[in-house]
Amino acid sequence: MKHTMGPWHIGRETDHSADRFKRNCEWAMIRDERGGLIAKIESVHPKGEKQSSDFDIEAGNAALIATAPDLLEALEAVANSPRGQGLDVPVVIQVMEAIFKAKEVTK
């Protein structure tokens, strides 16, 4: 599977914070290191009505998505590490399943 290489970050700001009070939409934009758009986070409601809690959820989703390349790299390091052999089998299975899910290509 191919994907845009990390690091990814939130917005164009140098602090890459998810500050939704900056009065622009960048707090909900995931960008690569060159500023290219990876994803835009939005809540979708049947009537188009957002509630204030939706913005907090969107900011949390943006933060999680922005860390995806780092999380994948960390999981692969654990899976390939000799120390990973000391992990409980259910943890190793969970790590391997997460890596597979991240690299899975849907047809």
Backbone as XML, in Angstrom:
<?xml version="1.0"?>
<chain id="A" units="angstrom">
  <residue number="1" name="MET">
    <atom name="N" x="0.839" y="-1.179" z="0.000"/>
    <atom name="CA" x="0.000" y="0.000" z="0.000"/>
    <atom name="C" x="0.881" y="1.238" z="0.000"/>
  </residue>
  <residue number="2" name="LYS">
    <atom name="N" x="0.476" y="2.228" z="-0.738"/>
    <atom name="CA" x="1.186" y="3.498" z="-0.756"/>
    <atom name="C" x="0.390" y="4.522" z="0.032"/>
  </residue>
  <residue number="3" name="HIS">
    <atom name="N" x="1.101" y="5.403" z="0.701"/>
    <atom name="CA" x="0.460" y="6.521" z="1.392"/>
    <atom name="C" x="1.458" y="7.666" z="1.441"/>
  </residue>
  <residue number="4" name="THR">
    <atom name="N" x="0.978" y="8.847" z="1.736"/>
    <atom name="CA" x="1.852" y="10.006" z="1.870"/>
    <atom name="C" x="2.726" y="9.797" z="3.096"/>
  </residue>
  <residue number="5" name="MET">
    <atom name="N" x="4.015" y="9.906" z="2.900"/>
    <atom name="CA" x="4.943" y="9.690" z="4.002"/>
    <atom name="C" x="4.779" y="10.783" z="5.058"/>
  </residue>
  <residue number="6" name="GLY">
    <atom name="N" x="5.027" y="10.405" z="6.302"/>
    <atom name="CA" x="4.977" y="11.352" z="7.409"/>
    <atom name="C" x="6.230" y="12.190" z="7.441"/>
  </residue>
  <residue number="7" name="PRO">
    <atom name="N" x="6.314" y="13.135" z="8.303"/>
    <atom name="CA" x="5.308" y="13.380" z="9.335"/>
    <atom name="C" x="4.095" y="14.141" z="8.786"/>
  </residue>
  <residue number="8" name="TRP">
    <atom name="N" x="2.969" y="13.927" z="9.447"/>
    <atom name="CA" x="1.763" y="14.687" z="9.165"/>
    <atom name="C" x="1.545" y="15.616" z="10.350"/>
  </residue>
  <residue number="9" name="HIS">
    <atom name="N" x="0.857" y="16.708" z="10.126"/>
    <atom name="CA" x="0.549" y="17.623" z="11.211"/>
    <atom name="C" x="-0.783" y="18.312" z="10.941"/>
  </residue>
  <residue number="10" name="ILE">
    <atom name="N" x="-1.227" y="19.038" z="11.941"/>
    <atom name="CA" x="-2.501" y="19.744" z="11.850"/>
    <atom name="C" x="-2.236" y="21.166" z="11.383"/>
  </residue>
  <residue number="11" name="GLY">
    <atom name="N" x="-2.862" y="21.552" z="10.299"/>
    <atom name="CA" x="-2.822" y="22.920" z="9.817"/>
    <atom name="C" x="-1.499" y="23.383" z="9.245"/>
  </residue>
  <residue number="12" name="ARG">
    <atom name="N" x="-1.456" y="24.657" z="8.899"/>
    <atom name="CA" x="-0.267" y="25.269" z="8.319"/>
    <atom name="C" x="0.575" y="25.983" z="9.376"/>
  </residue>
  <residue number="13" name="GLU">
    <atom name="N" x="0.055" y="26.126" z="10.575"/>
    <atom name="CA" x="0.758" y="26.845" z="11.630"/>
    <atom name="C" x="2.031" y="26.111" z="12.020"/>
  </residue>
  <residue number="14" name="THR">
    <atom name="N" x="3.023" y="26.844" z="12.469"/>
    <atom name="CA" x="4.281" y="26.207" z="12.861"/>
    <atom name="C" x="4.148" y="25.426" z="14.165"/>
  </residue>
  <residue number="15" name="ASP">
    <atom name="N" x="3.151" y="25.773" z="14.993"/>
    <atom name="CA" x="2.985" y="25.019" z="16.239"/>
    <atom name="C" x="2.124" y="23.771" z="16.038"/>
  </residue>
  <residue number="16" name="HIS">
    <atom name="N" x="1.477" y="23.641" z="14.877"/>
    <atom name="CA" x="0.664" y="22.486" z="14.503"/>
    <atom name="C" x="-0.376" y="22.114" z="15.569"/>
  </residue>
  <residue number="17" name="SER">
    <atom name="N" x="-0.925" y="23.100" z="16.225"/>
    <atom name="CA" x="-1.920" y="22.817" z="17.252"/>
    <atom name="C" x="-3.307" y="22.673" z="16.641"/>
  </residue>
  <residue number="18" name="ALA">
    <atom name="N" x="-4.172" y="22.058" z="17.380"/>
    <atom name="CA" x="-5.556" y="21.895" z="16.938"/>
    <atom name="C" x="-6.421" y="22.951" z="17.616"/>
  </residue>
  <residue number="19" name="ASP">
    <atom name="N" x="-6.032" y="24.208" z="17.497"/>
    <atom name="CA" x="-6.735" y="25.298" z="18.149"/>
    <atom name="C" x="-7.900" y="25.752" z="17.277"/>
  </residue>
  <residue number="20" name="ARG">
    <atom name="N" x="-9.091" y="25.315" z="17.635"/>
    <atom name="CA" x="-10.251" y="25.636" z="16.814"/>
    <atom name="C" x="-10.714" y="27.079" z="16.992"/>
  </residue>
  <residue number="21" name="PHE">
    <atom name="N" x="-10.082" y="27.819" z="17.852"/>
    <atom name="CA" x="-10.477" y="29.208" z="18.079"/>
    <atom name="C" x="-9.640" y="30.178" z="17.245"/>
  </residue>
  <residue number="22" name="LYS">
    <atom name="N" x="-8.818" y="29.672" z="16.322"/>
    <atom name="CA" x="-8.001" y="30.540" z="15.484"/>
    <atom name="C" x="-8.813" y="31.203" z="14.374"/>
  </residue>
  <residue number="23" name="ARG">
    <atom name="N" x="-10.074" y="30.862" z="14.292"/>
    <atom name="CA" x="-10.998" y="31.454" z="13.315"/>
    <atom name="C" x="-10.608" y="31.146" z="11.869"/>
  </residue>
  <residue number="24" name="ASN">
    <atom name="N" x="-10.036" y="29.984" z="11.676"/>
    <atom name="CA" x="-9.827" y="29.487" z="10.320"/>
    <atom name="C" x="-10.053" y="27.976" z="10.364"/>
  </residue>
  <residue number="25" name="CYS">
    <atom name="N" x="-10.050" y="27.357" z="9.222"/>
    <atom name="CA" x="-10.354" y="25.924" z="9.162"/>
    <atom name="C" x="-9.127" y="25.043" z="9.319"/>
  </residue>
  <residue number="26" name="GLU">
    <atom name="N" x="-7.960" y="25.640" z="9.501"/>
    <atom name="CA" x="-6.740" y="24.836" z="9.545"/>
    <atom name="C" x="-6.698" y="23.862" z="10.715"/>
  </residue>
  <residue number="27" name="TRP">
    <atom name="N" x="-7.432" y="24.129" z="11.789"/>
    <atom name="CA" x="-7.425" y="23.222" z="12.928"/>
    <atom name="C" x="-8.019" y="21.862" z="12.559"/>
  </residue>
  <residue number="28" name="ALA">
    <atom name="N" x="-8.726" y="21.783" z="11.459"/>
    <atom name="CA" x="-9.350" y="20.526" z="11.037"/>
    <atom name="C" x="-8.701" y="19.963" z="9.776"/>
  </residue>
  <residue number="29" name="MET">
    <atom name="N" x="-7.533" y="20.476" z="9.399"/>
    <atom name="CA" x="-6.834" y="20.017" z="8.196"/>
    <atom name="C" x="-5.579" y="19.233" z="8.587"/>
  </residue>
  <residue number="30" name="ILE">
    <atom name="N" x="-5.422" y="18.054" z="8.025"/>
    <atom name="CA" x="-4.222" y="17.262" z="8.225"/>
    <atom name="C" x="-3.352" y="17.486" z="6.995"/>
  </residue>
  <residue number="31" name="ARG">
    <atom name="N" x="-2.105" y="17.912" z="7.207"/>
    <atom name="CA" x="-1.214" y="18.240" z="6.104"/>
    <atom name="C" x="0.105" y="17.492" z="6.226"/>
  </residue>
  <residue number="32" name="ASP">
    <atom name="N" x="0.749" y="17.286" z="5.062"/>
    <atom name="CA" x="2.081" y="16.676" z="5.080"/>
    <atom name="C" x="3.114" y="17.757" z="5.364"/>
  </residue>
  <residue number="33" name="GLU">
    <atom name="N" x="4.389" y="17.367" z="5.409"/>
    <atom name="CA" x="5.413" y="18.340" z="5.788"/>
    <atom name="C" x="5.595" y="19.460" z="4.776"/>
  </residue>
  <residue number="34" name="ARG">
    <atom name="N" x="5.095" y="19.285" z="3.568"/>
    <atom name="CA" x="5.162" y="20.344" z="2.550"/>
    <atom name="C" x="3.897" y="21.199" z="2.523"/>
  </residue>
  <residue number="35" name="GLY">
    <atom name="N" x="2.933" y="20.884" z="3.371"/>
    <atom name="CA" x="1.690" y="21.635" z="3.421"/>
    <atom name="C" x="0.583" y="21.064" z="2.568"/>
  </residue>
  <residue number="36" name="GLY">
    <atom name="N" x="0.844" y="19.926" z="1.898"/>
    <atom name="CA" x="-0.191" y="19.286" z="1.078"/>
    <atom name="C" x="-1.299" y="18.707" z="1.941"/>
  </residue>
  <residue number="37" name="LEU">
    <atom name="N" x="-2.527" y="18.832" z="1.485"/>
    <atom name="CA" x="-3.679" y="18.366" z="2.246"/>
    <atom name="C" x="-3.785" y="16.846" z="2.209"/>
  </residue>
  <residue number="38" name="ILE">
    <atom name="N" x="-3.840" y="16.225" z="3.387"/>
    <atom name="CA" x="-4.040" y="14.785" z="3.529"/>
    <atom name="C" x="-5.529" y="14.510" z="3.773"/>
  </residue>
  <residue number="39" name="ALA">
    <atom name="N" x="-6.119" y="15.254" z="4.710"/>
    <atom name="CA" x="-7.520" y="15.031" z="5.074"/>
    <atom name="C" x="-8.105" y="16.292" z="5.697"/>
  </residue>
  <residue number="40" name="LYS">
    <atom name="N" x="-9.414" y="16.410" z="5.577"/>
    <atom name="CA" x="-10.162" y="17.471" z="6.246"/>
    <atom name="C" x="-11.181" y="16.786" z="7.146"/>
  </residue>
  <residue number="41" name="ILE">
    <atom name="N" x="-11.196" y="17.160" z="8.392"/>
    <atom name="CA" x="-12.060" y="16.520" z="9.376"/>
    <atom name="C" x="-13.349" y="17.327" z="9.511"/>
  </residue>
  <residue number="42" name="GLU">
    <atom name="N" x="-14.477" y="16.643" z="9.347"/>
    <atom name="CA" x="-15.777" y="17.291" z="9.499"/>
    <atom name="C" x="-16.782" y="16.312" z="10.076"/>
  </residue>
  <residue number="43" name="SER">
    <atom name="N" x="-17.642" y="16.821" z="10.926"/>
    <atom name="CA" x="-18.782" y="16.032" z="11.381"/>
    <atom name="C" x="-19.895" y="16.206" z="10.365"/>
  </residue>
  <residue number="44" name="VAL">
    <atom name="N" x="-20.609" y="15.155" z="10.092"/>
    <atom name="CA" x="-21.705" y="15.226" z="9.128"/>
    <atom name="C" x="-23.006" y="14.929" z="9.874"/>
  </residue>
  <residue number="45" name="HIS">
    <atom name="N" x="-23.908" y="15.852" z="9.789"/>
    <atom name="CA" x="-25.207" y="15.699" z="10.437"/>
    <atom name="C" x="-26.301" y="15.764" z="9.377"/>
  </residue>
  <residue number="46" name="PRO">
    <atom name="N" x="-27.362" y="14.991" z="9.572"/>
    <atom name="CA" x="-28.447" y="14.964" z="8.581"/>
    <atom name="C" x="-28.998" y="16.354" z="8.248"/>
  </residue>
  <residue number="47" name="LYS">
    <atom name="N" x="-29.125" y="17.221" z="9.252"/>
    <atom name="CA" x="-29.684" y="18.547" z="9.009"/>
    <atom name="C" x="-28.603" y="19.613" z="8.907"/>
  </residue>
  <residue number="48" name="GLY">
    <atom name="N" x="-27.332" y="19.206" z="8.934"/>
    <atom name="CA" x="-26.239" y="20.154" z="8.817"/>
    <atom name="C" x="-26.014" y="21.004" z="10.049"/>
  </residue>
  <residue number="49" name="GLU">
    <atom name="N" x="-26.561" y="20.580" z="11.177"/>
    <atom name="CA" x="-26.447" y="21.369" z="12.402"/>
    <atom name="C" x="-25.337" y="20.811" z="13.288"/>
  </residue>
  <residue number="50" name="LYS">
    <atom name="N" x="-24.336" y="21.628" z="13.558"/>
    <atom name="CA" x="-23.253" y="21.212" z="14.444"/>
    <atom name="C" x="-23.528" y="21.692" z="15.855"/>
  </residue>
  <residue number="51" name="GLN">
    <atom name="N" x="-23.068" y="20.905" z="16.811"/>
    <atom name="CA" x="-23.128" y="21.307" z="18.206"/>
    <atom name="C" x="-21.702" y="21.580" z="18.672"/>
  </residue>
  <residue number="52" name="SER">
    <atom name="N" x="-21.550" y="22.324" z="19.748"/>
    <atom name="CA" x="-20.201" y="22.706" z="20.182"/>
    <atom name="C" x="-19.333" y="21.490" z="20.488"/>
  </residue>
  <residue number="53" name="SER">
    <atom name="N" x="-19.908" y="20.398" z="20.963"/>
    <atom name="CA" x="-19.113" y="19.205" z="21.264"/>
    <atom name="C" x="-18.541" y="18.580" z="19.996"/>
  </residue>
  <residue number="54" name="ASP">
    <atom name="N" x="-19.169" y="18.817" z="18.849"/>
    <atom name="CA" x="-18.658" y="18.274" z="17.585"/>
    <atom name="C" x="-17.272" y="18.819" z="17.264"/>
  </residue>
  <residue number="55" name="PHE">
    <atom name="N" x="-17.026" y="20.081" z="17.598"/>
    <atom name="CA" x="-15.726" y="20.676" z="17.315"/>
    <atom name="C" x="-14.621" y="20.001" z="18.127"/>
  </residue>
  <residue number="56" name="ASP">
    <atom name="N" x="-14.920" y="19.659" z="19.372"/>
    <atom name="CA" x="-13.940" y="18.961" z="20.207"/>
    <atom name="C" x="-13.652" y="17.570" z="19.656"/>
  </residue>
  <residue number="57" name="ILE">
    <atom name="N" x="-14.679" y="16.892" z="19.184"/>
    <atom name="CA" x="-14.509" y="15.565" z="18.595"/>
    <atom name="C" x="-13.692" y="15.671" z="17.315"/>
  </residue>
  <residue number="58" name="GLU">
    <atom name="N" x="-13.979" y="16.654" z="16.482"/>
    <atom name="CA" x="-13.223" y="16.850" z="15.248"/>
    <atom name="C" x="-11.750" y="17.138" z="15.550"/>
  </residue>
  <residue number="59" name="ALA">
    <atom name="N" x="-11.478" y="17.956" z="16.564"/>
    <atom name="CA" x="-10.092" y="18.262" z="16.935"/>
    <atom name="C" x="-9.380" y="17.004" z="17.419"/>
  </residue>
  <residue number="60" name="GLY">
    <atom name="N" x="-10.078" y="16.179" z="18.188"/>
    <atom name="CA" x="-9.492" y="14.911" z="18.635"/>
    <atom name="C" x="-9.223" y="13.970" z="17.475"/>
  </residue>
  <residue number="61" name="ASN">
    <atom name="N" x="-10.153" y="13.902" z="16.538"/>
    <atom name="CA" x="-9.955" y="13.066" z="15.353"/>
    <atom name="C" x="-8.774" y="13.559" z="14.526"/>
  </residue>
  <residue number="62" name="ALA">
    <atom name="N" x="-8.650" y="14.880" z="14.391"/>
    <atom name="CA" x="-7.531" y="15.452" z="13.640"/>
    <atom name="C" x="-6.199" y="15.082" z="14.290"/>
  </residue>
  <residue number="63" name="ALA">
    <atom name="N" x="-6.127" y="15.174" z="15.608"/>
    <atom name="CA" x="-4.893" y="14.828" z="16.316"/>
    <atom name="C" x="-4.541" y="13.355" z="16.128"/>
  </residue>
  <residue number="64" name="LEU">
    <atom name="N" x="-5.537" y="12.482" z="16.204"/>
    <atom name="CA" x="-5.294" y="11.049" z="16.032"/>
    <atom name="C" x="-4.836" y="10.737" z="14.607"/>
  </residue>
  <residue number="65" name="ILE">
    <atom name="N" x="-5.493" y="11.296" z="13.622"/>
    <atom name="CA" x="-5.123" y="11.034" z="12.229"/>
    <atom name="C" x="-3.732" y="11.579" z="11.925"/>
  </residue>
  <residue number="66" name="ALA">
    <atom name="N" x="-3.410" y="12.751" z="12.456"/>
    <atom name="CA" x="-2.093" y="13.342" z="12.201"/>
    <atom name="C" x="-0.954" y="12.475" z="12.738"/>
  </residue>
  <residue number="67" name="THR">
    <atom name="N" x="-1.232" y="11.679" z="13.762"/>
    <atom name="CA" x="-0.183" y="10.822" z="14.330"/>
    <atom name="C" x="-0.099" y="9.457" z="13.653"/>
  </residue>
  <residue number="68" name="ALA">
    <atom name="N" x="-0.944" y="9.174" z="12.689"/>
    <atom name="CA" x="-0.991" y="7.846" z="12.062"/>
    <atom name="C" x="0.368" y="7.354" z="11.555"/>
  </residue>
  <residue number="69" name="PRO">
    <atom name="N" x="1.139" y="8.148" z="10.806"/>
    <atom name="CA" x="2.439" y="7.632" z="10.356"/>
    <atom name="C" x="3.373" y="7.296" z="11.515"/>
  </residue>
  <residue number="70" name="ASP">
    <atom name="N" x="3.353" y="8.110" z="12.564"/>
    <atom name="CA" x="4.195" y="7.847" z="13.729"/>
    <atom name="C" x="3.752" y="6.578" z="14.455"/>
  </residue>
  <residue number="71" name="LEU">
    <atom name="N" x="2.449" y="6.388" z="14.575"/>
    <atom name="CA" x="1.931" y="5.190" z="15.230"/>
    <atom name="C" x="2.294" y="3.933" z="14.451"/>
  </residue>
  <residue number="72" name="LEU">
    <atom name="N" x="2.169" y="3.985" z="13.129"/>
    <atom name="CA" x="2.529" y="2.836" z="12.298"/>
    <atom name="C" x="4.010" y="2.515" z="12.450"/>
  </residue>
  <residue number="73" name="GLU">
    <atom name="N" x="4.844" y="3.534" z="12.422"/>
    <atom name="CA" x="6.284" y="3.327" z="12.570"/>
    <atom name="C" x="6.612" y="2.704" z="13.933"/>
  </residue>
  <residue number="74" name="ALA">
    <atom name="N" x="5.947" y="3.172" z="14.992"/>
    <atom name="CA" x="6.175" y="2.622" z="16.325"/>
    <atom name="C" x="5.735" y="1.165" z="16.410"/>
  </residue>
  <residue number="75" name="LEU">
    <atom name="N" x="4.593" y="0.847" z="15.828"/>
    <atom name="CA" x="4.115" y="-0.536" z="15.830"/>
    <atom name="C" x="5.060" y="-1.452" z="15.069"/>
  </residue>
  <residue number="76" name="GLU">
    <atom name="N" x="5.547" y="-0.973" z="13.922"/>
    <atom name="CA" x="6.495" y="-1.787" z="13.152"/>
    <atom name="C" x="7.796" y="-1.993" z="13.922"/>
  </residue>
  <residue number="77" name="ALA">
    <atom name="N" x="8.240" y="-0.978" z="14.667"/>
    <atom name="CA" x="9.448" y="-1.121" z="15.477"/>
    <atom name="C" x="9.250" y="-2.164" z="16.569"/>
  </residue>
  <residue number="78" name="VAL">
    <atom name="N" x="8.087" y="-2.170" z="17.203"/>
    <atom name="CA" x="7.789" y="-3.172" z="18.224"/>
    <atom name="C" x="7.752" y="-4.559" z="17.601"/>
  </residue>
  <residue number="79" name="ALA">
    <atom name="N" x="7.093" y="-4.675" z="16.460"/>
    <atom name="CA" x="6.960" y="-5.980" z="15.802"/>
    <atom name="C" x="8.315" y="-6.529" z="15.362"/>
  </residue>
  <residue number="80" name="ASN">
    <atom name="N" x="9.243" y="-5.664" z="14.974"/>
    <atom name="CA" x="10.544" y="-6.095" z="14.479"/>
    <atom name="C" x="11.633" y="-6.110" z="15.544"/>
  </residue>
  <residue number="81" name="SER">
    <atom name="N" x="11.276" y="-5.776" z="16.755"/>
    <atom name="CA" x="12.246" y="-5.672" z="17.833"/>
    <atom name="C" x="12.452" y="-7.009" z="18.533"/>
  </residue>
  <residue number="82" name="PRO">
    <atom name="N" x="13.715" y="-7.336" z="18.860"/>
    <atom name="CA" x="13.940" y="-8.543" z="19.663"/>
    <atom name="C" x="13.251" y="-8.451" z="21.019"/>
  </residue>
  <residue number="83" name="ARG">
    <atom name="N" x="13.128" y="-7.209" z="21.554"/>
    <atom name="CA" x="12.431" y="-7.045" z="22.834"/>
    <atom name="C" x="10.944" y="-7.315" z="22.687"/>
  </residue>
  <residue number="84" name="GLY">
    <atom name="N" x="10.413" y="-7.164" z="21.476"/>
    <atom name="CA" x="9.002" y="-7.456" z="21.247"/>
    <atom name="C" x="8.669" y="-8.900" z="21.536"/>
  </residue>
  <residue number="85" name="GLN">
    <atom name="N" x="9.697" y="-9.735" z="21.546"/>
    <atom name="CA" x="9.490" y="-11.156" z="21.847"/>
    <atom name="C" x="9.047" y="-11.363" z="23.286"/>
  </residue>
  <residue number="86" name="GLY">
    <atom name="N" x="9.322" y="-10.395" z="24.164"/>
    <atom name="CA" x="8.924" y="-10.510" z="25.557"/>
    <atom name="C" x="7.488" y="-10.091" z="25.822"/>
  </residue>
  <residue number="87" name="LEU">
    <atom name="N" x="6.799" y="-9.634" z="24.796"/>
    <atom name="CA" x="5.413" y="-9.198" z="24.974"/>
    <atom name="C" x="4.484" y="-10.395" z="25.050"/>
  </residue>
  <residue number="88" name="ASP">
    <atom name="N" x="3.371" y="-10.188" z="25.724"/>
    <atom name="CA" x="2.348" y="-11.234" z="25.775"/>
    <atom name="C" x="1.809" y="-11.476" z="24.374"/>
  </residue>
  <residue number="89" name="VAL">
    <atom name="N" x="1.442" y="-12.709" z="24.107"/>
    <atom name="CA" x="0.939" y="-13.088" z="22.785"/>
    <atom name="C" x="-0.254" y="-12.228" z="22.359"/>
  </residue>
  <residue number="90" name="PRO">
    <atom name="N" x="-1.231" y="-11.957" z="23.215"/>
    <atom name="CA" x="-2.347" y="-11.102" z="22.773"/>
    <atom name="C" x="-1.895" y="-9.700" z="22.345"/>
  </residue>
  <residue number="91" name="VAL">
    <atom name="N" x="-0.871" y="-9.160" z="22.995"/>
    <atom name="CA" x="-0.358" y="-7.841" z="22.625"/>
    <atom name="C" x="0.312" y="-7.903" z="21.257"/>
  </residue>
  <residue number="92" name="VAL">
    <atom name="N" x="1.107" y="-8.940" z="21.019"/>
    <atom name="CA" x="1.768" y="-9.108" z="19.717"/>
    <atom name="C" x="0.722" y="-9.258" z="18.617"/>
  </residue>
  <residue number="93" name="ILE">
    <atom name="N" x="-0.304" y="-10.031" z="18.873"/>
    <atom name="CA" x="-1.388" y="-10.198" z="17.887"/>
    <atom name="C" x="-2.049" y="-8.858" z="17.603"/>
  </residue>
  <residue number="94" name="GLN">
    <atom name="N" x="-2.306" y="-8.078" z="18.650"/>
    <atom name="CA" x="-2.939" y="-6.771" z="18.475"/>
    <atom name="C" x="-2.042" y="-5.850" z="17.652"/>
  </residue>
  <residue number="95" name="VAL">
    <atom name="N" x="-0.740" y="-5.857" z="17.909"/>
    <atom name="CA" x="0.210" y="-5.043" z="17.141"/>
    <atom name="C" x="0.191" y="-5.458" z="15.674"/>
  </residue>
  <residue number="96" name="MET">
    <atom name="N" x="0.280" y="-6.753" z="15.423"/>
    <atom name="CA" x="0.313" y="-7.249" z="14.048"/>
    <atom name="C" x="-0.998" y="-6.949" z="13.310"/>
  </residue>
  <residue number="97" name="GLU">
    <atom name="N" x="-2.123" y="-7.081" z="13.997"/>
    <atom name="CA" x="-3.414" y="-6.770" z="13.373"/>
    <atom name="C" x="-3.516" y="-5.286" z="13.026"/>
  </residue>
  <residue number="98" name="ALA">
    <atom name="N" x="-3.001" y="-4.425" z="13.898"/>
    <atom name="CA" x="-3.040" y="-2.982" z="13.624"/>
    <atom name="C" x="-2.173" y="-2.637" z="12.417"/>
  </residue>
  <residue number="99" name="ILE">
    <atom name="N" x="-0.996" y="-3.256" z="12.324"/>
    <atom name="CA" x="-0.124" y="-3.021" z="11.173"/>
    <atom name="C" x="-0.808" y="-3.489" z="9.893"/>
  </residue>
  <residue number="100" name="PHE">
    <atom name="N" x="-1.393" y="-4.677" z="9.937"/>
    <atom name="CA" x="-2.091" y="-5.206" z="8.763"/>
    <atom name="C" x="-3.236" y="-4.283" z="8.348"/>
  </residue>
  <residue number="101" name="LYS">
    <atom name="N" x="-4.004" y="-3.819" z="9.329"/>
    <atom name="CA" x="-5.136" y="-2.941" z="9.038"/>
    <atom name="C" x="-4.666" y="-1.633" z="8.402"/>
  </residue>
  <residue number="102" name="ALA">
    <atom name="N" x="-3.541" y="-1.107" z="8.885"/>
    <atom name="CA" x="-3.017" y="0.143" z="8.333"/>
    <atom name="C" x="-2.519" y="-0.015" z="6.906"/>
  </residue>
  <residue number="103" name="LYS">
    <atom name="N" x="-2.010" y="-1.191" z="6.589"/>
    <atom name="CA" x="-1.430" y="-1.410" z="5.262"/>
    <atom name="C" x="-2.377" y="-2.105" z="4.298"/>
  </residue>
  <residue number="104" name="GLU">
    <atom name="N" x="-3.550" y="-2.478" z="4.767"/>
    <atom name="CA" x="-4.521" y="-3.193" z="3.952"/>
    <atom name="C" x="-4.989" y="-2.333" z="2.790"/>
  </residue>
  <residue number="105" name="VAL">
    <atom name="N" x="-5.097" y="-2.924" z="1.642"/>
    <atom name="CA" x="-5.597" y="-2.233" z="0.467"/>
    <atom name="C" x="-6.987" y="-2.790" z="0.164"/>
  </residue>
  <residue number="106" name="THR">
    <atom name="N" x="-7.974" y="-1.909" z="0.150"/>
    <atom name="CA" x="-9.325" y="-2.359" z="-0.181"/>
    <atom name="C" x="-9.492" y="-2.443" z="-1.671"/>
  </residue>
  <residue number="107" name="LYS">
    <atom name="N" x="-10.247" y="-3.420" z="-2.099"/>
    <atom name="CA" x="-10.471" y="-3.626" z="-3.540"/>
    <atom name="C" x="-11.882" y="-3.306" z="-3.909"/>
  </residue>
</chain>
